[in-house]
Amino acid sequence: MSSTNQRGTRLDPWLDLYADRANGMRASEVRSLFAVASRPEVVSLAGGMPNIDSLPLDFLADLSAKIMRTQGPKALQYGSGQGEIFMREQIVEVMRYDAIRAHPDDVVITTGSQQALDLVTEIFINPGDVIVAEAPSYVGALSVFRAYEADVVHVPLDDDGLIPEELDRTLTELAAQNRQVKFLYTIPNYHNPAGVTLSEERRPHIVEICKRHHVLILEDNPYGLLGFDSDPLPALKSYDPDQTVYLGSFSKMFGPGYRIGWAAAPHAVREKLVLAQEAAVLCPSMWGQMVMSEYLTTYDWYTQVKSFRGEYRARGEAMLEALAEYLPECQWTTPTGGFYTWVTLPPGVDAKAMLPRAVTNLVAYVSGSAFYYDGRGSDHMRLSFCYPPPERIKEGVRRLARTVHGEMELVEMLGTNRIDRPNNTVQFPAPDQV
């Protein structure tokens, strides 16, 4: 693509001054859908937005007003770069649900777990360093890894999560090539995007493999308390605290607006995380920490989490039932918690190429290609069931099925495994045409 317009003027006069890593930055395929998916006539099966309608908003409004009246000067002031001790003590208690026995000194509060992911990558990765990640993997993590110019090597999943034998084989091959792996990035619970959970039998095996290969584990667990029927399995960190940096967040189990996440790390790693945090933002939000802490102290937050579990279970069941009814030609994972299912499309149907037509049919999803470092995965799509109510989910899958069936007809008619379209312009029909 040319960097000049028709008059010869550079569109970006600073193009030659950017750092090399800036040239590798790409727009998130998920974020780029938000403008379209937020239209009321579109059923969005794309975004991972939690359904926060059932939060006690009046209670939170009163709680916030109380904090501002009684502790306003403190709430609006700078705080500790590591995060406040009262918040870290409560996070330690929350992590007990994952069988983690930690000390508040182990915890660094961050602006959502996404910042924790960025900080860990910053302190470990030089350009060209290797990160091993599941295939597929969280698009936000891949964006961070790409920004720091890492080389991501994928290891496959199955219905029981990351496959230990494949991990061991991959790490052995990389060692034979003298390529040092800095860390394994994994989402063991209710995986984003695959929807699967790492089995309890595999967990100690994964930890042992990484320890033997001297590979740090970066365990990302935003969905852990959102199992449909139970608390999470023991975290990888619970098997060997010094082998793992654990990332947690209140965004999915409460709400993302306060942007409170954390990293629980071995002592030396924690020290560097605090320094990186102070360089990036000076300190996490004091206001967010104080409101979150007061909520955890004064409200039955765990009962609220269980309420969320029931809502997401109902939405997940609606998604799976609709897929069985409208898209039996596809295959999909069966989540036991979290927000997502991972759908395998019929042969020849390309999720990325199909997306404009789906949006024209007023339904949105995320192409599987967003969840691979090398861009493969267009034969899959991630469907999210966390936000729309069950009846909208069913309607969204019905619209999606119409789109998929149209693609299948084109594949059959053209006799090819690829459908090229010269014009991907999205056009919205009138609502009464849907």
C-alpha positions in Angstrom: 0.0 0.0 0.0 1.4 3.4 -1.0 2.4 5.8 1.8 1.6 8.9 -0.4 -1.7 10.2 -1.7 -2.4 11.3 -5.3 -0.7 14.6 -4.8 2.5 13.1 -3.6 2.1 14.2 0.0 3.0 11.6 2.6 -0.1 10.4 4.5 2.1 9.9 7.6 5.1 12.3 7.8 6.5 10.3 10.7 6.6 7.0 8.9 10.4 6.7 8.8 10.7 7.5 12.5 8.7 4.7 14.0 10.4 1.9 15.9 10.5 -1.4 14.0 8.1 -3.0 16.4 5.4 -0.4 15.5 5.4 -1.6 12.0 4.3 -5.0 13.2 1.2 -3.8 15.1 -2.1 -4.8 13.7 -5.7 -3.9 14.5 -7.4 -6.5 16.5 -10.0 -8.4 14.4 -12.3 -8.4 17.5 -12.0 -4.7 18.2 -12.5 -3.8 14.5 -15.9 -5.5 14.7 -17.1 -3.4 17.6 -18.5 -0.5 15.5 -20.5 -3.0 13.4 -21.5 -5.4 16.1 -22.7 -2.7 18.4 -25.5 -1.8 16.0 -28.8 -2.8 17.6 -30.0 -4.7 14.6 -26.8 -6.9 14.5 -26.7 -10.0 16.7 -23.1 -10.0 18.0 -21.7 -13.4 18.6 -18.2 -11.8 18.4 -17.2 -9.9 21.5 -16.4 -11.3 24.9 -18.3 -8.6 26.9 -19.6 -9.9 30.2 -23.3 -9.5 30.9 -23.3 -7.1 33.8 -27.0 -6.2 33.8 -27.6 -8.2 37.0 -24.9 -6.4 39.0 -26.3 -4.4 42.0 -25.9 -1.1 40.3 -27.8 0.9 43.0 -25.7 -0.6 45.7 -22.5 0.2 43.7 -23.8 3.8 43.2 -24.3 4.2 46.9 -21.0 2.6 47.7 -19.2 4.8 45.3 -20.8 8.0 46.7 -19.9 6.9 50.2 -16.2 6.4 49.3 -16.1 9.8 47.6 -17.6 11.5 50.5 -15.6 9.8 53.2 -12.3 9.0 51.4 -12.3 11.2 48.3 -8.9 12.7 48.7 -7.3 9.3 49.1 -9.4 7.7 46.3 -8.3 10.4 43.8 -4.6 10.4 44.8 -1.6 8.4 43.5 -0.9 5.1 45.2 1.6 2.3 45.3 3.1 1.0 42.1 2.5 -2.5 43.3 -1.1 -1.8 44.3 -2.6 -1.2 47.7 -2.1 -3.8 50.4 -5.8 -4.1 51.2 -6.6 -5.0 47.6 -3.7 -7.5 47.4 -4.9 -9.2 50.6 -8.3 -9.7 49.1 -6.9 -11.0 45.9 -5.0 -13.6 47.8 -8.3 -14.8 49.3 -10.0 -14.9 45.8 -7.1 -17.0 44.5 -7.8 -19.6 47.2 -10.7 -20.8 44.9 -7.9 -21.9 42.5 -6.1 -23.7 45.3 -3.3 -21.0 45.2 -1.7 -20.2 48.5 0.0 -16.9 48.0 1.2 -13.9 50.0 0.0 -10.4 49.3 3.7 -9.5 48.6 3.5 -11.9 45.6 0.7 -9.8 43.9 1.0 -6.8 41.6 -2.2 -4.9 40.8 -2.5 -4.0 37.1 -4.9 -2.2 34.7 -6.8 -5.4 33.9 -4.9 -8.6 33.3 -4.1 -7.3 29.8 -1.6 -4.9 31.2 -0.1 -7.7 33.3 0.3 -9.7 30.1 2.0 -6.8 28.5 4.4 -6.3 31.5 5.4 -9.9 31.7 6.1 -9.9 28.0 8.1 -6.6 28.3 10.4 -8.0 31.0 11.1 -11.3 29.3 11.0 -10.9 25.5 13.7 -9.6 23.2 12.9 -9.5 19.5 13.0 -13.0 18.1 12.6 -14.8 21.4 10.3 -17.7 21.4 6.9 -18.0 23.2 5.0 -21.2 23.1 1.2 -20.8 23.0 -1.8 -23.0 22.5 -3.3 -23.3 19.0 -5.6 -21.4 18.9 -4.7 -18.7 21.4 -6.2 -15.4 22.8 -6.0 -12.7 20.2 -5.1 -10.0 22.8 -2.1 -12.0 23.9 -1.0 -12.5 20.3 -1.2 -8.8 19.7 1.1 -8.2 22.7 3.6 -10.8 21.6 3.7 -9.4 18.1 4.3 -5.9 19.4 7.4 -7.1 21.3 8.5 -9.0 18.1 8.3 -12.4 19.7 8.3 -15.6 17.6 5.2 -17.6 18.7 5.2 -21.4 18.2 1.8 -23.0 18.6 1.0 -26.3 20.3 -2.3 -28.0 19.6 -5.3 -28.4 21.9 -7.9 -31.1 22.1 -11.1 -31.4 24.2 -9.0 -31.9 27.3 -6.9 -28.8 26.7 -3.2 -28.5 25.9 -1.7 -31.8 24.9 1.3 -32.6 27.1 3.0 -34.9 24.6 2.8 -32.2 22.0 4.2 -29.6 24.4 7.1 -31.9 25.3 7.9 -32.6 21.7 7.8 -29.0 20.7 10.0 -27.9 23.6 12.5 -30.7 22.8 12.6 -29.7 19.1 13.1 -26.0 19.9 16.0 -26.9 22.3 17.6 -29.0 19.6 17.5 -25.9 17.4 19.1 -23.8 20.2 16.0 -21.7 20.4 15.3 -20.7 23.9 11.7 -20.6 25.0 11.0 -17.8 27.4 7.5 -18.9 28.5 4.5 -21.0 27.8 1.3 -18.9 27.5 -1.8 -20.9 28.5 -5.5 -20.4 29.4 -6.3 -23.6 31.3 -9.9 -22.8 32.2 -12.7 -22.3 29.7 -10.3 -21.4 27.0 -10.5 -18.3 24.8 -11.3 -19.0 22.0 -11.5 -22.8 22.1 -13.9 -23.1 25.1 -12.1 -26.2 26.5 -10.6 -26.8 29.9 -7.3 -28.4 30.7 -8.1 -31.7 32.5 -7.0 -32.2 36.1 -4.9 -35.2 35.1 -2.9 -33.1 32.6 -2.2 -30.2 34.9 0.8 -31.5 37.0 2.2 -33.1 33.8 2.2 -29.7 32.0 4.0 -28.1 35.0 6.6 -31.0 35.2 7.3 -30.6 31.4 7.9 -26.9 31.7 10.1 -27.3 34.8 12.2 -29.9 33.1 12.7 -27.6 30.1 13.3 -24.5 32.3 10.3 -22.7 30.7 8.2 -20.3 32.8 4.4 -20.7 32.7 2.3 -17.7 32.1 -1.2 -18.8 33.3 -4.0 -16.6 32.3 -7.2 -17.2 34.2 -9.9 -14.6 33.6 -12.8 -17.1 33.5 -11.8 -19.4 36.3 -14.8 -18.7 38.6 -17.3 -18.9 35.8 -17.7 -22.6 35.5 -21.3 -23.5 34.9 -21.5 -26.0 37.7 -18.3 -25.8 39.9 -15.3 -23.9 41.1 -12.2 -24.2 39.0 -9.7 -27.0 39.0 -6.4 -26.3 40.8 -4.4 -23.7 39.0 -1.1 -24.6 37.5 0.5 -22.2 40.0 -0.8 -24.4 42.8 1.5 -27.2 41.8 4.7 -25.1 41.7 4.4 -21.4 42.6 7.9 -20.6 41.5 7.3 -22.1 38.0 4.3 -19.9 37.2 3.2 -16.3 36.8 -0.6 -16.3 37.4 -2.8 -13.6 35.8 -6.2 -12.8 37.2 -8.9 -10.2 36.7 -12.2 -8.9 38.0 -13.3 -8.0 34.5 -15.2 -11.1 33.7 -16.4 -12.1 37.2 -17.5 -8.5 38.0 -17.1 -5.9 35.3 -14.3 -4.5 33.1 -15.0 -0.9 33.8 -12.8 -0.6 36.9 -9.9 -2.3 35.1 -8.6 -4.2 38.1 -6.3 -7.2 37.2 -3.3 -8.7 38.8 -0.2 -10.9 38.4 0.9 -13.3 41.2 4.6 -14.0 40.5 7.8 -15.4 42.1 9.6 -12.8 44.1 12.3 -11.7 41.6 9.8 -11.5 38.8 7.4 -9.5 40.9 10.1 -6.9 41.6 10.6 -6.4 37.9 6.9 -6.2 37.3 6.6 -3.4 39.8 9.4 -1.5 38.1 7.8 -2.0 34.7 4.4 -1.0 36.1 5.8 2.2 37.6 7.5 3.1 34.3 4.2 2.5 32.4 1.5 4.0 34.5 3.1 5.0 37.8 0.4 3.1 39.8 -2.9 1.3 39.2 -6.1 3.2 39.8 -6.6 4.0 43.4 -10.3 4.7 42.8 -10.9 1.3 41.1 -9.1 -0.5 43.9 -11.0 1.2 46.7 -14.4 0.6 45.1 -13.6 -3.1 44.3 -12.3 -3.7 47.8 -15.4 -2.2 49.4 -17.6 -4.3 47.1 -15.7 -7.5 48.1 -16.0 -6.5 51.8 -19.6 -5.4 52.0 -21.4 -7.4 49.3 -22.0 -11.2 48.9 -19.9 -11.2 45.8 -19.6 -14.9 45.5 -23.4 -15.3 45.3 -23.3 -12.7 42.5 -20.7 -14.8 40.7 -22.9 -17.9 41.1 -25.8 -15.8 39.5 -23.5 -15.1 36.6 -22.8 -18.8 36.3 -26.4 -19.6 35.9 -26.9 -16.9 33.2 -23.9 -18.0 31.2 -25.0 -21.7 31.5 -28.4 -20.8 30.0 -26.8 -18.8 27.2 -24.3 -21.6 26.5 -27.1 -24.1 26.3 -29.0 -21.9 23.9 -25.9 -21.6 21.7 -25.3 -25.3 21.6 -29.0 -26.1 20.9 -29.1 -23.6 18.1 -26.0 -25.0 16.5 -27.5 -28.5 16.6 -30.7 -27.2 15.1 -29.4 -24.8 12.4 -25.8 -25.9 11.7 -25.5 -29.7 12.0 -22.9 -29.6 9.2 -20.5 -28.0 11.6 -18.6 -29.2 14.6 -18.1 -27.4 17.9 -16.6 -27.6 21.3 -18.8 -28.1 24.4 -17.8 -25.6 27.1 -18.4 -26.2 30.8 -17.9 -22.5 31.6 -16.7 -19.2 30.3 -17.9 -17.4 27.2 -17.1 -19.3 24.0 -17.5 -22.2 21.7 -15.1 -23.0 18.8 -16.8 -24.0 15.6 -15.3 -26.0 12.7 -16.8 -25.0 9.4 -17.7 -27.4 6.5 -14.9 -28.0 4.0 -14.2 -25.0 1.7 -16.0 -22.4 3.8 -13.6 -19.6 4.8 -14.7 -17.7 8.0 -12.7 -14.6 7.2 -14.0 -14.3 3.6 -17.5 -15.1 4.8 -17.6 -12.4 7.5 -18.8 -9.4 5.3 -21.8 -11.5 4.1 -22.6 -12.5 7.7 -22.6 -8.9 8.8 -24.9 -8.1 5.8 -27.1 -10.8 7.3 -26.9 -8.9 10.6 -24.8 -11.4 12.6 -21.2 -11.1 13.7 -18.5 -13.5 14.8 -14.7 -13.7 14.9 -12.8 -15.6 12.3 -10.5 -18.3 13.6 -7.6 -16.7 11.8 -7.5 -14.0 14.5 -6.4 -16.6 17.0 -3.3 -17.9 15.3 0.1 -16.1 15.1 0.6 -17.2 11.5 -3.0 -16.4 10.3 -4.2 -19.9 9.8 -7.6 -21.0 11.2 -9.9 -19.5 8.7 -11.8 -22.9 8.7 -12.9 -22.0 12.3 -14.9 -19.3 14.0 -15.3 -18.2 17.6 -18.8 -17.7 18.8 -19.5 -15.9 22.0 -22.6 -16.6 24.1 -21.9 -14.3 27.1 -23.8 -11.1 26.1 -26.9 -11.7 24.0 -30.0 -13.2 25.8 -30.8 -16.8 24.8 -33.5 -15.8 22.2 -31.1 -13.4 20.5 -28.4 -16.1 20.5 -30.8 -18.5 18.7 -31.7 -15.8 16.2 -28.0 -15.0 15.6 -27.2 -18.6 14.9 -30.2 -18.9 12.5 -28.8 -15.9 10.6 -25.3 -17.4 10.7 -26.6 -20.7 9.3 -28.2 -18.9 6.4 -24.8 -17.3 5.7 -22.9 -20.6 6.0 -25.4 -22.5 3.8 -25.0 -19.8 1.2 -21.2 -20.2 1.3 -21.6 -24.0 1.0 -23.7 -23.5 -2.1 -21.1 -21.3 -3.7 -18.3 -23.8 -2.9 -20.3 -26.6 -4.5 -21.2 -24.4 -7.5 -17.7 -23.2 -8.1 -16.0 -26.5 -7.3 -13.3 -24.8 -5.3 -12.1 -24.6 -1.7 -11.7 -20.9 -2.0 -14.2 -18.2 -2.7 -12.7 -15.0 -4.0 -14.8 -11.8 -3.9 -13.5 -8.6 -5.4 -15.8 -6.5 -3.3 -16.1 -7.1 0.5 -18.2 -3.9 1.1 -20.7 -4.5 3.9 -24.2 -3.5 3.2 -27.0 -3.5 5.8 -30.5 -4.6 4.6 -33.5 -3.1 6.3 -34.5 -4.9 9.5 -37.7 -6.2 7.9 -35.7 -8.0 5.3 -33.9 -10.2 7.8 
